[in-house]
């Protein structure tokens, strides 16, 4: 048995893969449930947002049935993101033999760790297929329950050698937050074709690996940089790279949430950067029909799909992971989706932006100031020390938290 990779760097590019871009919950949720129902060896599920409801009940049913027929089922949830998951649902998973781990449990003695979250969204089944992207297990993502108000989201279905890397990533994080060991088969045979993908992420340094890969791709871009993100509060370095690319003639476009968003405060905080980006030639679009929650990047013939919003939370506090894709047909699919979504978006011109009302300006200052405070907080020494403690995982929990986890 191979042990999970321990390097702080992401694994190398591999190939070939079969990718399938799945758009919105009525496409990817049935495929994910089908994969769980067909599992024969193991199911690894890692989620940030998970709340009790019709969709989650459907997943729990599939997970419990899989465990009943002898499949090893591991579920890793973020403790904050799963606050709305009922005790009854948790108990049903445990009663059927599903192993459930909680990332960074909340507690009064651990308030200094509260900002650190596991923001990844991942399902791996039998080491043969992985689903990665930005979806959560809530009814908000599923048109069958939310109707026309269902959040707009993307998941990438992956088959090929990188699936093993996603399993290793899960195992590495699992080992920090659950006492039950998870052993995985040895690495598959060497890749049989040209590399067309790479898993980018790790369990040690939050989302820095994802951020670094995107920044490097933007630097190399000569034709286009198209970004879709749900929460746009970019770092200074990202803003500078986008502005520089636009000034150099690169087609830089941002597809961002419009008025229908689950986080209006974050939207206002990010909008304070619109003016400078528009002056540099960056084109900014706001999606109108419903809540935009998708997260993907296209730089020339390079794409990246996953959990990261490329913001300060990604850089400092969240565990994130993306799949980098260079397969031409998949990058073309992403570009086609981007172009289609632009037809349902409002584009801001610099003149229109300058004419916006006082209320919007006030909100930008208010929530922008809060964002700046959080950024400064991330550089304080006590937060850095907290990060070190967090890396010890279950071994850093107070005795009372160990007891609650056992229940």
JOPE-V299205 format. One record per residue. N is the residue number from 0. SS is DSSP state (2 for helix, 1 for strand, 0 for the rest). Layout:
# JOPE-V299205
n={N N}
ss={SS SS}
This chain:
# JOPE-V299205
n={0 1 2 3 4 5 6 7 8 9 10 11 12 13 14 15 16 17 18 19 20 21 22 23 24 25 26 27 28 29 30 31 32 33 34 35 36 37 38 39 40 41 42 43 44 45 46 47 48 49 50 51 52 53 54 55 56 57 58 59 60 61 62 63 64 65 66 67 68 69 70 71 72 73 74 75 76 77 78 79 80 81 82 83 84 85 86 87 88 89 90 91 92 93 94 95 96 97 98 99 100 101 102 103 104 105 106 107 108 109 110 111 112 113 114 115 116 117 118 119 120 121 122 123 124 125 126 127 128 129 130 131 132 133 134 135 136 137 138 139 140 141 142 143 144 145 146 147 148 149 150 151 152 153 154 155 156 157 158 159 160 161 162 163 164 165 166 167 168 169 170 171 172 173 174 175 176 177 178 179 180 181 182 183 184 185 186 187 188 189 190 191 192 193 194 195 196 197 198 199 200 201 202 203 204 205 206 207 208 209 210 211 212 213 214 215 216 217 218 219 220 221 222 223 224 225 226 227 228 229 230 231 232 233 234 235 236 237 238 239 240 241 242 243 244 245 246 247 248 249 250 251 252 253 254 255 256 257 258 259 260 261 262 263 264 265 266 267 268 269 270 271 272 273 274 275 276 277 278 279 280 281 282 283 284 285 286 287 288 289 290 291 292 293 294 295 296 297 298 299 300 301 302 303 304 305 306 307 308 309 310 311 312 313 314 315 316 317 318 319 320 321 322 323 324 325 326 327 328 329 330 331 332 333 334 335 336 337 338 339 340 341 342 343 344 345 346 347 348 349 350 351 352 353 354 355 356 357 358 359 360 361 362 363 364 365 366 367 368 369 370 371 372 373 374 375 376 377 378 379 380 381 382 383 384 385 386 387 388 389 390 391 392 393 394 395 396 397 398 399 400 401 402 403 404 405 406}
ss={0 1 0 0 0 0 0 0 0 0 0 0 0 1 0 0 1 1 1 1 1 1 1 0 2 2 2 2 2 2 2 2 2 2 2 2 2 0 0 0 0 1 1 1 1 1 1 0 0 1 0 0 0 2 2 2 2 2 2 2 2 2 2 2 2 2 2 2 0 0 0 1 1 1 1 1 1 1 0 0 0 0 0 0 0 0 2 2 2 2 2 2 2 2 2 0 0 0 1 1 1 1 1 0 0 0 0 2 2 2 2 2 2 0 0 0 1 1 0 0 0 1 1 1 1 0 0 0 1 1 1 1 1 0 0 0 1 0 2 2 2 0 2 2 2 2 2 2 2 0 0 1 0 1 1 1 1 1 1 1 0 2 2 2 2 2 2 2 2 2 2 2 2 2 2 2 2 0 0 0 0 0 0 1 0 0 0 0 0 0 0 0 0 0 0 0 1 1 1 1 1 0 0 0 0 0 0 2 2 2 2 2 2 2 2 2 2 2 2 2 0 0 0 1 1 1 1 1 0 0 0 0 0 1 0 2 2 2 2 2 2 2 2 2 2 2 2 0 0 0 1 1 1 1 1 1 1 0 0 0 0 0 0 2 2 2 2 2 2 2 2 0 0 2 2 2 2 2 2 2 0 0 1 1 1 1 1 0 0 0 0 1 0 0 0 1 1 1 1 0 0 1 1 1 1 1 0 0 0 0 1 2 2 2 2 2 0 1 1 0 1 1 1 1 1 0 0 2 2 2 2 2 2 2 2 2 2 2 2 2 2 2 0 0 1 1 1 1 0 2 2 2 2 2 0 0 0 2 2 2 2 2 2 2 2 2 2 2 2 2 2 2 2 2 2 2 2 2 0 0 2 2 2 2 2 2 2 2 2 2 0 0 2 2 2 2 0 0 2 2 2 2 2 2 2 2 0}
